[in-house]
């Protein structure tokens, strides 16, 4: 999970840098690089979560992990293919999965 967290954190930092006025890093848009790294982090973290949920017999957790992994892939593909609908769909799906995990966490506190 640490690798997934590192990717997501780095991606978020690049997005903040881009919004704060940064342009490109090594000839690549900082915002695009941040979205790709964040999408990879979502994919990795969701895949790990799905496997762990499967091992515990948690069907809903597996479903959330699979949807989260697909959302991360959609974000990356949306940036690479310049497909806004794919990017937006991935972001919405990732937000829904995040909401699912937040509700579960709040219920289990």
Buried (B, 14 or more C-beta within 10 A) or exposed (E): EEEBEEBBEBBBBBBEBBEEEBEEBEEEBBBBBBBBBBBBBBBBBBBBBBEBBBEEEBEEBBBBBBBBBBBBBBBBBBBBEEBEEBBEBBBEBBEEBBEBBEEBEEEEE
